[in-house]
Amino acid sequence: MLKKFKFIINIVEWIVFAFLLCFLFILFSPKLPIKNVPKSFIVVTGSMEPTIKTGSVAFVKNIDSKNIKTGDIIAFTSPSDPNDTILHRVNSISSTDPLTFKTKGDNNNDIDAWDVTDVGVKGIYITAIPYLGLIAAFIKKPLGFILIIGIPALIFIIFQLLNIKKAIAEEVDRKVSQKIAESKKSDSTKTILKSIIFFILFISASFSLSSIHLIKAVFSDTVSIDGINISIADFTKPTIPINLHWSNPDISCGGYTNSYTATPNWDDSLDDIAITKYEYEIIYPTKIGTTGIWHTFITSSQYTGVFNQGEGLHTFRVRAYDANGNISDWSDSCSVTYDKTIPSSLITRPMLNLEQDNDIYTIKPVIEFWDKEIHGTAFDQLSGVKNVDLSIYSYRENKFWNGTEWLNGTEQTVRVTAQGTTDWEYKINADSIPFGFYKIIAHAIDKAGNVENSATIEFEYVPTSVETITPTPIPTTDINLLSNHSDNKINLEITNISAPLDYEILYTGNGLKKGIVGHINNDEIIDSKYVKDFYFGTCSTGGNCTPETVAVGSIITVNLTGGTTFTKTFNY
């Protein structure tokens, strides 16, 4: 049994011995001065995938350029840099005199820009051993050297030292016959020599891995074979893109927008060599209600585009490519909800059960009791309601509510914000509410920034006798009219005026009714008073007037219109 085991061990050792010899031959082939011996190189990236895997050891042999045909993979001196060697497939034969070739990497989109001459061809690709180049690159690192060379070498040395020790012990065993002793001596000498040879072969093979020439694939369109030391081979992925967000306008992931120009952004990835491009992928809602996925390649760390599909959730992610074709992992996803639909709202109080959202009434509804509260609902399907603003305007007083007091002004001059979103409410914090006609408009605003401007109610507030109301004192407007018979000029004076008015001055003279009409602007009202001189007659553009004689005893009527009409008559 022991003899059978030793026999098997010897066979294994000789197989390893033969393998190491072949392996060393392959590794040292580029340095041998033999013409037809294949030369080996490490492929570091993926320009020729899937034919030649990244990390393989590729073999190239010499060939007569005239025997090269379309479809062959050839090694040739780079036309752009004589220090580089390229490994690409022959795409076509450009010409036969001189003999030139068009080439292309299997994993590239475009044909190489150059023409390869026959004198630049170094050989034709034979085969490749996958992943052996990765082992060589790993050996150059401290951890790889310990795991692949250090520990196996230590085990191998210990094993061979044990064999040597055993052989020496048998050599000095003098208790057996001389013939057996001599035989043992011969065997022990062979064991020692074999162990030394195995040790030298193993260490040589291990360290020779680091001397293989490097095939450095330029992923975009070339694969270069270079004599660079293996330590610079780039198998490192770029860093994953981070800080994904949106700009134009600025939006964080998970935000909302009604702008179709929102632009996805991210921080630049980092790499040992250089970042050449980013792969951008977005999942989006289509206009027909389905979900689409689209991606493209860009060189900058943002994608300039527009939302030209449906409203809803748009989610993007990116990954980086470096100059050697290494690809980062996908980034985290970043979403934004695109919403351009205006929200809607409904005012439910103080209208109670009356018809809502209708600002056209033949007779406006009358409310006898109002607790100063306004309630309603709002709805938005995509981004949701952010808040509801209200415009509260009193016709009779010509005042609006600004949140703390009633101020003079037109409707929608100021808005106040209600509490709540889908169900909202607002209470007018005032001692009293003026009676008269009101117009209230609800402006629902969604999270994307869309603003509604349609929910409107109008009503007349007439408090009952039970309710104690202290109405706001209303100044009495008065009209004074003075005449100057010598130049037929009249002077109009209106007091206690607080807002713009339209006026009409009529008189009867010579059997005909005549008059003047006009408008009083805010800037013409000084200290609640309006004063102006008028001529009954014709005036030129230069201001020269030809007055018309107004007969004594004529009747002059002044009408003022501004919400209500005020009339006063004078005897001239």
C-alpha positions as CSV (number, residue, x, y, z in Angstrom):
1,M,0.0,0.0,0.0
2,L,2.9,2.3,0.9
3,K,4.6,1.6,-2.4
4,K,1.4,2.4,-4.3
5,F,1.0,5.7,-2.5
6,K,4.6,6.7,-3.2
7,F,4.1,5.8,-6.8
8,I,1.2,8.1,-7.1
9,I,3.1,10.9,-5.4
10,N,5.9,10.5,-7.9
11,I,3.5,10.7,-10.8
12,V,2.0,13.9,-9.4
13,E,5.4,15.5,-8.9
14,W,6.4,14.7,-12.5
15,I,3.2,16.2,-13.8
16,V,3.8,19.4,-11.8
17,F,7.3,19.4,-13.1
18,A,6.2,19.1,-16.7
19,F,3.5,21.8,-16.1
20,L,6.1,24.2,-14.6
21,L,8.4,23.7,-17.6
22,C,5.6,24.5,-20.0
23,F,4.5,27.4,-18.0
24,L,8.0,28.9,-17.8
25,F,8.3,28.5,-21.5
26,I,5.1,30.4,-22.1
27,L,6.1,33.2,-19.6
28,F,9.6,33.6,-21.1
29,S,8.5,33.2,-24.7
30,P,8.5,37.0,-25.4
31,K,12.2,37.2,-24.4
32,L,13.3,34.1,-26.5
33,P,15.2,34.9,-29.8
34,I,13.1,32.3,-31.6
35,K,11.0,33.7,-34.5
36,N,7.9,31.5,-34.4
37,V,7.5,31.1,-30.6
38,P,4.2,32.7,-29.4
39,K,4.5,35.8,-27.3
40,S,2.2,36.3,-24.2
41,F,0.5,39.4,-22.9
42,I,-2.0,40.3,-20.1
43,V,-5.3,41.8,-21.3
44,V,-6.4,44.3,-18.7
45,T,-9.7,45.6,-20.1
46,G,-12.6,44.7,-22.3
47,S,-12.2,46.2,-25.8
48,M,-12.2,42.7,-27.4
49,E,-14.8,41.1,-25.2
50,P,-16.4,38.6,-25.3
51,T,-13.7,37.0,-27.6
52,I,-10.9,38.0,-25.2
53,K,-11.9,38.3,-21.6
54,T,-10.5,41.0,-19.4
55,G,-7.6,39.6,-17.2
56,S,-6.7,36.9,-19.8
57,V,-3.2,36.0,-20.9
58,A,-3.3,36.4,-24.8
59,F,-0.8,34.7,-27.2
60,V,0.3,36.2,-30.5
61,K,2.5,34.5,-33.2
62,N,4.3,35.9,-36.2
63,I,2.6,35.8,-39.6
64,D,3.2,37.0,-43.1
65,S,1.0,40.1,-43.6
66,K,-0.1,38.8,-47.0
67,N,-1.9,35.9,-45.3
68,I,-4.0,38.1,-43.1
69,K,-7.7,38.1,-44.0
70,T,-10.8,40.0,-42.8
71,G,-11.9,38.7,-39.4
72,D,-8.4,37.9,-38.1
73,I,-7.3,39.5,-34.8
74,I,-3.9,41.1,-35.2
75,A,-1.3,42.9,-33.0
76,F,0.2,46.0,-34.6
77,T,2.1,49.1,-33.7
78,S,-0.2,52.0,-32.8
79,P,-0.2,54.5,-35.7
80,S,-0.6,57.3,-33.1
81,D,2.1,56.2,-30.7
82,P,5.0,53.9,-31.8
83,N,5.5,52.9,-28.2
84,D,2.1,51.2,-28.1
85,T,0.9,48.0,-29.7
86,I,-2.8,47.5,-30.5
87,L,-4.8,44.2,-30.6
88,H,-7.9,44.5,-32.8
89,R,-9.8,42.6,-35.4
90,V,-9.4,43.2,-39.1
91,N,-12.6,44.9,-40.3
92,S,-11.6,45.2,-44.0
93,I,-8.5,45.4,-46.3
94,S,-8.2,49.0,-47.3
95,S,-5.8,48.5,-50.2
96,T,-3.4,45.9,-51.5
97,D,-0.6,48.2,-52.8
98,P,0.5,49.2,-50.2
99,L,-1.2,46.6,-48.1
100,T,-3.3,48.3,-45.4
101,F,-6.1,47.2,-43.0
102,K,-9.1,48.8,-41.3
103,T,-9.5,47.5,-37.7
104,K,-12.1,47.6,-34.9
105,G,-12.5,46.3,-31.4
106,D,-15.3,43.8,-31.0
107,N,-16.7,45.8,-28.1
108,N,-16.4,49.2,-29.7
109,N,-19.1,51.0,-31.7
110,D,-16.8,52.6,-34.4
111,I,-14.1,51.5,-36.7
112,D,-10.6,52.7,-35.8
113,A,-9.7,56.0,-37.4
114,W,-6.4,54.9,-38.8
115,D,-5.1,52.5,-41.6
116,V,-2.7,49.8,-40.4
117,T,0.2,49.1,-42.8
118,D,1.6,45.6,-43.3
119,V,5.0,46.7,-41.8
120,G,3.3,47.6,-38.6
121,V,1.8,44.1,-38.0
122,K,3.5,42.2,-35.2
123,G,1.5,39.0,-35.3
124,I,-1.8,37.3,-35.3
125,Y,-3.8,36.3,-32.2
126,I,-3.8,32.5,-31.4
127,T,-5.6,32.0,-28.1
128,A,-5.9,33.2,-24.5
129,I,-6.0,31.7,-21.0
130,P,-8.8,33.4,-19.1
131,Y,-8.2,35.1,-15.7
132,L,-4.5,34.1,-15.6
133,G,-3.6,37.8,-15.9
134,L,-5.8,38.6,-12.8
135,I,-3.6,36.2,-10.8
136,A,-0.5,38.0,-12.0
137,A,-1.9,41.4,-11.0
138,F,-2.9,40.0,-7.6
139,I,0.6,38.6,-7.0
140,K,2.0,42.2,-7.2
141,K,0.0,43.1,-4.1
142,P,1.3,42.2,-0.7
143,L,-1.7,40.0,0.2
144,G,-1.6,38.3,-3.2
145,F,2.1,37.6,-2.9
146,I,1.6,36.0,0.5
147,L,-1.4,33.9,-0.5
148,I,-0.2,32.7,-3.9
149,I,3.6,32.6,-3.6
150,G,4.6,32.9,0.1
151,I,2.3,30.3,1.7
152,P,2.5,27.7,-1.1
153,A,6.3,28.1,-1.4
154,L,6.6,27.6,2.4
155,I,4.5,24.5,2.3
156,F,6.5,23.2,-0.8
157,I,9.8,23.9,0.9
158,I,8.8,22.2,4.1
159,F,7.5,19.2,2.2
160,Q,10.8,18.9,0.2
161,L,12.9,19.4,3.4
162,L,11.1,16.5,5.0
163,N,11.9,14.4,1.9
164,I,15.5,15.5,2.2
165,K,15.6,14.7,5.9
166,K,14.1,11.4,5.3
167,A,16.6,10.6,2.6
168,I,19.5,11.6,4.8
169,A,18.2,9.5,7.6
170,E,18.0,6.5,5.3
171,E,21.5,7.4,4.1
172,V,23.0,7.1,7.6
173,D,21.1,3.9,8.4
174,R,24.0,1.5,8.6
175,K,22.1,-1.3,10.1
176,V,21.0,-2.7,6.8
177,S,23.1,-4.3,4.2
178,Q,25.6,-2.3,2.2
179,K,23.8,-3.0,-1.0
180,I,20.6,-1.6,0.4
181,A,22.5,1.3,1.9
182,E,24.1,2.1,-1.5
183,S,20.7,1.9,-3.1
184,K,19.2,4.2,-0.6
185,K,22.0,6.7,-1.1
186,S,21.3,6.8,-4.8
187,D,17.6,7.4,-4.1
188,S,18.2,10.1,-1.5
189,T,20.5,11.9,-3.9
190,K,17.8,11.9,-6.6
191,T,15.3,13.2,-4.0
192,I,17.5,16.1,-3.0
193,L,18.2,17.1,-6.6
194,K,14.5,16.8,-7.6
195,S,13.5,18.9,-4.6
196,I,16.0,21.6,-5.5
197,I,14.8,21.6,-9.1
198,F,11.1,21.7,-8.1
199,F,11.8,24.6,-5.8
200,I,13.7,26.6,-8.5
201,L,10.9,26.0,-11.1
202,F,8.1,27.0,-8.7
203,I,9.7,30.2,-7.5
204,S,10.7,31.1,-11.1
205,A,7.2,30.5,-12.4
206,S,5.6,32.6,-9.6
207,F,7.9,35.6,-10.1
208,S,7.8,35.4,-13.9
209,L,4.0,36.2,-13.8
210,S,5.0,39.8,-13.0
211,S,7.2,40.1,-16.1
212,I,4.5,39.4,-18.7
213,H,3.9,42.3,-21.0
214,L,0.6,44.2,-20.5
215,I,-2.3,44.5,-22.9
216,K,-4.0,47.7,-22.0
217,A,-7.4,48.0,-23.7
218,V,-8.7,51.5,-24.4
219,F,-12.4,50.7,-24.1
220,S,-13.6,53.4,-26.4
221,D,-11.9,52.2,-29.5
222,T,-8.5,50.5,-28.9
223,V,-6.6,47.8,-27.1
224,S,-2.9,48.6,-26.6
225,I,-0.2,46.1,-25.8
226,D,2.7,47.7,-23.9
227,G,5.8,46.8,-22.1
228,I,4.7,48.7,-19.0
229,N,5.3,47.1,-15.6
230,I,2.2,45.1,-14.5
231,S,1.9,47.2,-11.4
232,I,0.1,50.0,-13.3
233,A,-2.7,47.7,-14.7
234,D,-6.1,49.3,-13.8
235,F,-8.7,46.9,-12.6
236,T,-10.2,49.5,-10.2
237,K,-13.7,50.7,-10.7
238,P,-14.6,54.4,-10.5
239,T,-16.3,55.6,-7.4
240,I,-20.1,55.4,-7.4
241,P,-21.7,58.8,-8.3
242,I,-23.2,60.4,-5.2
243,N,-25.2,63.5,-4.2
244,L,-27.9,63.0,-6.8
245,H,-30.3,65.9,-7.0
246,W,-32.2,68.1,-9.4
247,S,-31.5,71.7,-10.5
248,N,-33.3,74.4,-12.6
249,P,-35.0,74.7,-10.2
250,D,-33.1,73.1,-7.2
251,I,-35.0,70.1,-5.9
252,S,-33.9,67.4,-3.5
253,C,-34.6,63.7,-4.2
254,G,-38.2,62.9,-3.4
255,G,-39.3,66.5,-4.2
256,Y,-41.9,68.0,-6.5
257,T,-41.9,70.4,-9.5
258,N,-44.1,71.9,-12.1
259,S,-41.1,72.9,-14.2
260,Y,-40.5,70.7,-17.2
261,T,-36.8,71.9,-17.3
262,A,-35.7,70.2,-14.1
263,T,-32.2,68.9,-14.7
264,P,-30.7,65.7,-12.9
265,N,-27.2,66.4,-11.4
266,W,-24.6,64.4,-9.4
267,D,-21.1,64.8,-8.1
268,D,-18.2,63.8,-10.4
269,S,-16.9,60.2,-9.8
270,L,-13.3,59.6,-9.0
271,D,-10.9,57.3,-10.8
272,D,-7.2,56.4,-10.9
273,I,-7.0,57.2,-14.6
274,A,-9.9,59.3,-15.9
275,I,-13.7,59.3,-16.1
276,T,-14.8,59.1,-19.8
277,K,-18.6,59.0,-19.6
278,Y,-21.6,58.3,-17.4
279,E,-24.5,56.0,-18.2
280,Y,-27.8,57.8,-17.4
281,E,-31.0,55.8,-16.9
282,I,-34.4,57.1,-16.0
283,I,-37.8,55.4,-15.3
284,Y,-40.7,57.7,-16.3
285,P,-44.4,57.8,-16.7
286,T,-45.6,57.8,-20.3
287,K,-48.4,59.9,-21.8
288,I,-50.6,56.8,-22.2
289,G,-50.3,55.8,-18.5
290,T,-47.6,53.1,-18.7
291,T,-44.0,53.2,-17.4
292,G,-40.9,53.6,-19.7
293,I,-37.2,53.1,-19.2
294,W,-34.6,55.1,-21.2
295,H,-30.9,55.5,-20.9
296,T,-28.0,57.3,-22.7
297,F,-24.3,58.1,-22.3
298,I,-23.1,61.5,-21.5
299,T,-19.7,63.0,-20.6
300,S,-20.8,65.6,-17.9
301,S,-22.2,65.0,-14.5
302,Q,-25.7,66.3,-15.4
303,Y,-28.2,65.5,-18.1
304,T,-29.8,68.5,-19.9
305,G,-33.3,67.6,-21.0
306,V,-37.0,68.2,-20.4
307,F,-40.0,66.3,-19.2
308,N,-41.7,65.6,-22.4
309,Q,-43.7,62.6,-21.2
310,G,-46.4,62.1,-18.7
311,E,-46.9,63.6,-15.2
312,G,-45.8,61.5,-12.2
313,L,-42.7,60.0,-10.7
314,H,-39.4,60.3,-12.7
315,T,-36.6,58.3,-11.2
316,F,-33.0,58.3,-12.4
317,R,-29.7,56.6,-11.6
318,V,-26.1,56.8,-13.1
319,R,-22.9,54.9,-13.2
320,A,-19.4,55.9,-14.3
321,Y,-17.0,54.5,-16.9
322,D,-13.2,55.1,-16.8
323,A,-10.7,55.3,-19.6
324,N,-9.9,51.6,-19.2
325,G,-13.5,50.5,-19.5
326,N,-14.0,49.8,-15.8
327,I,-17.6,50.5,-14.7
328,S,-18.8,51.7,-11.3
329,D,-21.8,50.2,-9.6
330,W,-25.1,51.9,-10.1
331,S,-25.7,54.9,-7.9
332,D,-28.7,55.2,-5.5
333,S,-31.9,56.3,-7.3
334,C,-33.2,59.9,-7.1
335,S,-36.8,60.7,-7.9
336,V,-38.9,63.8,-8.5
337,T,-42.7,64.1,-9.0
338,Y,-43.5,66.2,-12.1
339,D,-46.9,67.8,-11.6
340,K,-48.4,70.6,-13.8
341,T,-52.1,70.0,-13.0
342,I,-53.7,72.8,-11.0
343,P,-55.3,71.6,-7.7
344,S,-58.9,72.2,-6.9
345,S,-60.8,73.4,-3.8
346,L,-64.3,73.9,-2.4
347,I,-65.6,76.4,0.1
348,T,-68.1,74.8,2.5
349,R,-68.6,77.5,5.1
350,P,-70.0,80.1,5.5
351,M,-72.1,79.0,2.5
352,L,-73.4,75.9,4.4
353,N,-75.8,74.0,2.1
354,L,-75.9,76.6,-0.7
355,E,-74.4,75.8,-4.1
356,Q,-70.6,76.2,-4.2
357,D,-68.0,77.5,-6.5
358,N,-70.3,79.8,-8.3
359,D,-69.6,83.6,-8.4
360,I,-72.5,84.3,-10.8
361,Y,-75.8,84.8,-8.8
362,T,-78.9,86.5,-10.0
363,I,-79.6,87.2,-6.4
364,K,-76.7,86.7,-4.0
365,P,-77.4,84.3,-1.1
366,V,-78.0,86.0,2.2
367,I,-76.4,84.9,5.4
368,E,-78.0,86.1,8.7
369,F,-75.4,84.6,11.1
370,W,-71.7,84.3,10.4
371,D,-69.3,83.0,13.1
372,K,-66.3,84.5,11.2
373,E,-65.2,81.1,10.1
374,I,-64.4,79.9,6.6
375,H,-64.1,76.1,5.9
376,G,-63.4,74.1,2.8
377,T,-61.7,71.1,1.2
378,A,-58.8,70.9,-1.4
379,F,-57.5,68.1,-3.6
380,D,-54.4,67.4,-5.7
381,Q,-53.8,63.9,-7.2
382,L,-50.1,63.9,-7.9
383,S,-48.0,66.0,-5.5
384,G,-50.7,66.8,-2.8
385,V,-51.9,70.0,-1.4
386,K,-49.3,72.2,0.4
387,N,-51.6,75.0,1.7
388,V,-54.7,77.1,0.9
389,D,-54.6,80.9,0.7
390,L,-57.8,83.0,0.9
391,S,-58.8,86.4,-0.5
392,I,-61.5,88.0,1.7
393,Y,-63.1,91.2,0.3
394,S,-66.0,93.3,1.5
395,Y,-67.8,95.2,-1.2
396,R,-69.7,97.7,0.9
397,E,-66.6,98.7,2.9
398,N,-64.3,98.4,-0.1
399,K,-61.9,96.7,2.3
400,F,-59.9,93.5,2.4
401,W,-58.8,91.4,5.4
402,N,-55.0,91.2,5.8
403,G,-55.0,88.7,8.7
404,T,-55.0,91.3,11.5
405,E,-57.3,94.1,10.4
406,W,-59.6,95.4,7.6
407,L,-57.8,97.7,5.2
408,N,-58.9,99.8,2.2
409,G,-58.2,98.2,-1.1
410,T,-59.5,96.1,-3.9
411,E,-60.2,92.4,-3.9
412,Q,-57.2,89.9,-3.8
413,T,-54.9,92.7,-2.7
414,V,-53.7,90.5,0.2
415,R,-54.1,86.8,0.9
416,V,-54.2,84.9,4.2
417,T,-53.3,81.3,4.7
418,A,-55.8,78.8,6.1
419,Q,-54.9,76.0,8.5
420,G,-54.9,72.4,7.1
421,T,-54.6,71.1,3.5
422,T,-57.2,68.7,2.2
423,D,-59.6,69.9,5.0
424,W,-58.9,73.5,5.8
425,E,-60.3,76.3,7.9
426,Y,-59.8,80.0,8.7
427,K,-61.3,82.3,11.3
428,I,-61.3,86.1,10.9
429,N,-59.7,87.3,14.1
430,A,-61.6,90.6,14.4
431,D,-64.0,92.1,16.9
432,S,-66.7,92.5,14.3
433,I,-67.4,91.7,10.6
434,P,-68.8,94.5,8.4
435,F,-72.2,93.7,7.0
436,G,-72.8,93.8,3.3
437,F,-71.7,91.9,0.2
438,Y,-68.6,89.6,0.4
439,K,-66.4,87.8,-2.1
440,I,-64.2,85.0,-0.9
441,I,-61.7,83.2,-3.2
442,A,-59.8,80.0,-2.2
443,H,-56.3,79.5,-3.8
444,A,-55.2,75.9,-3.3
445,I,-51.4,75.5,-3.8
446,D,-49.9,72.0,-4.4
447,K,-46.4,70.9,-3.5
448,A,-45.2,71.3,-7.1
449,G,-46.1,75.1,-7.0
450,N,-49.3,75.0,-9.0
451,V,-51.9,77.6,-7.8
452,E,-55.7,77.4,-8.2
453,N,-57.7,80.6,-8.7
454,S,-61.2,79.4,-9.3
455,A,-63.0,78.5,-6.0
456,T,-65.2,81.6,-5.4
457,I,-68.2,82.4,-3.4
458,E,-70.2,85.6,-3.1
459,F,-72.9,86.4,-0.5
460,E,-74.6,89.1,1.4
461,Y,-74.1,89.2,5.2
462,V,-77.1,90.7,6.9
463,P,-76.9,90.0,10.6
464,T,-80.1,89.4,12.6
465,S,-81.4,91.7,15.3
466,V,-80.3,89.2,17.9
467,E,-76.7,89.8,17.0
468,T,-75.1,92.9,18.4
469,I,-73.2,94.7,15.6
470,T,-71.2,97.9,15.8
471,P,-71.1,99.0,12.3
472,T,-68.1,101.0,11.0
473,P,-69.0,104.7,10.8
474,I,-69.3,105.8,7.3
475,P,-68.3,109.5,6.6
476,T,-71.0,111.5,4.7
477,T,-69.9,112.6,1.3
478,D,-70.9,116.2,0.5
479,I,-70.8,118.3,-2.7
480,N,-70.4,122.0,-2.9
481,L,-70.8,124.0,-6.1
482,L,-69.7,127.7,-6.4
483,S,-70.2,129.9,-9.5
484,N,-68.3,132.8,-11.0
485,H,-70.7,134.7,-13.3
486,S,-68.0,137.0,-14.6
487,D,-66.1,134.2,-16.5
488,N,-68.9,131.5,-16.5
489,K,-66.6,129.2,-14.4
490,I,-67.9,126.9,-11.7
491,N,-66.0,125.4,-8.8
492,L,-66.7,121.8,-7.7
493,E,-65.7,120.7,-4.2
494,I,-66.4,117.2,-2.8
495,T,-65.6,116.4,0.8
496,N,-65.2,113.1,2.7
497,I,-64.2,111.2,-0.4
498,S,-62.0,108.0,0.2
499,A,-62.0,106.2,-3.1
500,P,-62.1,107.0,-6.8
501,L,-65.4,108.1,-8.2
502,D,-67.0,109.0,-11.6
503,Y,-68.7,112.4,-11.8
504,E,-71.3,113.9,-14.1
505,I,-72.2,117.7,-14.1
506,L,-75.4,118.5,-16.0
507,Y,-77.2,121.9,-16.7
508,T,-80.0,123.2,-18.7
509,G,-79.3,126.2,-20.9
510,N,-81.0,127.8,-24.0
511,G,-83.5,125.0,-23.9
512,L,-80.8,122.2,-24.3
513,K,-79.3,119.8,-21.7
514,K,-75.5,119.9,-21.6
515,G,-72.9,118.6,-19.3
516,I,-69.4,117.3,-18.4
517,V,-68.3,113.8,-17.3
518,G,-65.1,112.6,-15.8
519,H,-63.2,110.4,-13.3
520,I,-61.6,111.2,-10.0
521,N,-58.3,109.3,-9.4
522,N,-56.7,108.5,-6.1
523,D,-53.9,111.0,-6.6
524,E,-56.4,113.8,-7.1
525,I,-57.9,113.2,-3.6
526,I,-56.0,115.2,-1.0
527,D,-57.1,115.0,2.7
528,S,-60.3,113.3,1.6
529,K,-61.2,116.2,-0.6
530,Y,-61.4,116.8,-4.3
531,V,-61.5,120.4,-5.7
532,K,-61.6,121.5,-9.4
533,D,-62.7,124.4,-11.6
534,F,-64.9,123.7,-14.7
535,Y,-65.9,125.7,-17.8
536,F,-69.1,125.0,-19.8
537,G,-67.8,125.5,-23.2
538,T,-65.1,124.4,-25.6
539,C,-61.3,124.2,-24.8
540,S,-58.4,123.7,-27.2
541,T,-55.6,121.2,-26.6
542,G,-53.4,124.1,-25.4
543,G,-55.8,124.8,-22.6
544,N,-57.5,127.9,-23.9
545,C,-61.2,127.7,-23.3
546,T,-64.1,129.6,-24.8
547,P,-66.8,129.6,-22.1
548,E,-70.4,129.3,-22.8
549,T,-72.7,131.8,-21.1
550,V,-74.8,130.1,-18.4
551,A,-78.0,131.8,-17.8
552,V,-78.9,132.8,-14.3
553,G,-81.6,130.5,-13.0
554,S,-80.3,127.4,-14.7
555,I,-80.4,124.2,-12.8
556,I,-77.1,122.3,-12.4
557,T,-77.1,118.7,-11.2
558,V,-74.0,116.8,-9.9
559,N,-74.0,113.0,-9.9
560,L,-71.3,110.9,-8.2
561,T,-71.0,107.2,-8.9
562,G,-68.8,104.7,-7.0
563,G,-70.7,101.7,-5.7
564,T,-73.6,104.0,-5.0
565,T,-74.9,107.1,-6.7
566,F,-75.0,110.5,-4.9
567,T,-76.9,113.5,-6.5
568,K,-77.1,117.1,-5.6
569,T,-78.9,119.9,-7.5
570,F,-78.0,123.7,-7.5
571,N,-79.8,126.8,-8.8
572,Y,-77.3,128.9,-10.8
